[in-house]
Amino acid sequence: MQSLQLLWHFTSDFCDICDKAIAFPKITLMRLPNLWQKLKLPNISMWNSFYIKPNEIGILYHRSDFKRILQPGTYNYFGRHWRVEKYDLNQAEAEIDNLELLLRTRAAELNPHLLIMQTGFNQVALVQYGQSWLTILPNQTRAFWRGFLELQSHTFNLDESLELPQEFVERIRGISLYGVKKFQIAESEIGLLYVQNNFVRPLEPGEYAFWSVNRDVAVRTLSQIVPNPDFPQEEVLMEKHPEFVANYCQVVQLEPDKVAIVRYQGKVISILPPASRKLFWRGVEIEIVDISSDPKLPQNLVAELAINLPNAVTATQRCLHVCEVSAQHVGLLYINQEFQQLLEPGIHAWWTFGRSWKTPVFDLRQQNLEVSGQDILSQDKVPLRVNLTAGFRIVDPLKAENGLSDFTNYLYKELQFALRGAVGEKKLDTLLEDKGAIDKSIADYIREKTSEYGIIVDSVGVKDIILPGEIKNILSKVVEAEKAAQANVIRRREETAATRSMLNTAKVMEDNPVALRLKELEILERIAEKIDKIQVNGSLDSILTDLIQINR
């Protein structure tokens, strides 16, 4: 028994040092467990059984040393230090430990089973396994199992080109890949390819893909419908990329005394100042205007640039000085602070470059100026609030512009002074009795002040004199007393006239019985008008006689 145990230990140590697996016939493997039990050896299993599924592949290791690749099936190995790493072939990439070391030592055994992809510092690769794609970046080693999924690999040199061939662009459409940027250029656009912020080339309409590994790749699209797009870094394009400019663009470069009007399909799209340079797409029309001698625009350009120019051409506000003079108005033209001429009604425009412009416009029609709410003390210290209105005209705009910075404010202040002087020198009764004197005093004063500035004051009038509440009550009582006295005089005059008339009537009746009888009949008529019903008893003559006697 002891000798069998020694044999067991020897066999175990022998298997540990063997480099190859010990394979036994099947019948021997079946009998060994029974033999083991009969010998009553320790219950230690020295056999390792491994099963590789049909969709798997295995790598056999002994004490971490690579031995072989195992295809699907069952394997039995004698010894204690055998192990198998299994890999699912549905996952194409083989994540094998110490892959690079194995490739150096066991490449002949690995290559039939693995697709090895190794990229240099300037290389990238695409691997297609089934319907999936994988990017391999520079300086990497990756392995993929052969035979289970269809494998295709493609290596690209980044020093030669960053652009993927068109066949790959179509195949990876809709697939997001690390390190690959895709761009779509519409049929109405042109793309500008930039690598590390440096322009490389233009891109025609189409579909593109570029490697962006360790590089910043960008595409800036410009619309071909807009003839004057915002070109990025125009000066750089014109200086360093003349081929692109010559094939796609038109350059406008101006001298210091020239202005350019750029039109597209007959419409103005831009106005370029002197000594400027600008890029446009091909197809624009350029009109060069010399502004060295006469900066004023002819009427055809005034209508096109100052009236009908689209709002999009905002440069017009900086390029043109426009003055619109309405009917019954006149304008003054100042160039570099010097007066040049009067401007008739209409629209005038000048190029602004190199000159300063000023075109004030004056209304020649009658104008009104209100001086309202002036609180003034009369000579007898009564506080008054006075409103004044004045009508004036500008007859010499040049005098008004050169002599006054603000003629309206000047006229308002002078009317204030004149009003205060006229009201403050008179008592309240005088002011209320004769407001025309105030108007005349103010008019004489203001006309003298404004005549030297080309302004004529046609009319001046005090509209309102507003009294304090107490003064109003006093004046109301005075007026009430005056009117009551006048009413009393009129009433007494009428009573006297009525009495005199009655006396004259009595004298006439005394000497003329017929007149008396007529008066009686008149009185009877008035009485009868107020009686609805009359009952007569006896003759009419007796009734009249009785009535006369009653009256007496």
Secondary structure as UniProt FT lines:
FT   HELIX           2..17
FT   HELIX           26..38
FT   TURN            39..40
FT   STRAND          47..52
FT   TURN            54..55
FT   STRAND          56..62
FT   TURN            63..64
FT   STRAND          65..70
FT   STRAND          73..78
FT   STRAND          82..88
FT   TURN            89..90
FT   TURN            97..98
FT   HELIX           99..110
FT   TURN            111..113
FT   STRAND          114..118
FT   TURN            121..122
FT   STRAND          123..129
FT   TURN            130..131
FT   STRAND          132..136
FT   STRAND          141..145
FT   STRAND          151..157
FT   TURN            158..160
FT   HELIX           166..171
FT   TURN            172..174
FT   TURN            178..179
FT   STRAND          180..185
FT   TURN            187..188
FT   STRAND          189..195
FT   TURN            196..197
FT   STRAND          198..203
FT   STRAND          206..211
FT   TURN            213..214
FT   STRAND          217..223
FT   TURN            232..233
FT   HELIX           234..240
FT   HELIX           242..248
FT   STRAND          249..253
FT   TURN            256..257
FT   STRAND          258..264
FT   TURN            265..266
FT   STRAND          267..272
FT   TURN            274..275
FT   STRAND          277..281
FT   TURN            282..283
FT   STRAND          285..290
FT   HELIX           299..301
FT   HELIX           302..307
FT   TURN            311..312
FT   TURN            314..315
FT   HELIX           316..319
FT   STRAND          320..325
FT   TURN            327..328
FT   STRAND          329..335
FT   TURN            336..337
FT   STRAND          338..343
FT   STRAND          346..351
FT   TURN            353..354
FT   STRAND          357..358
FT   STRAND          361..363
FT   STRAND          367..377
FT   TURN            379..380
FT   STRAND          383..394
FT   HELIX           397..403
FT   HELIX           407..424
FT   HELIX           428..433
FT   HELIX           435..450
FT   HELIX           451..453
FT   STRAND          455..466
FT   HELIX           469..511
FT   HELIX           513..529
FT   HELIX           540..551
//
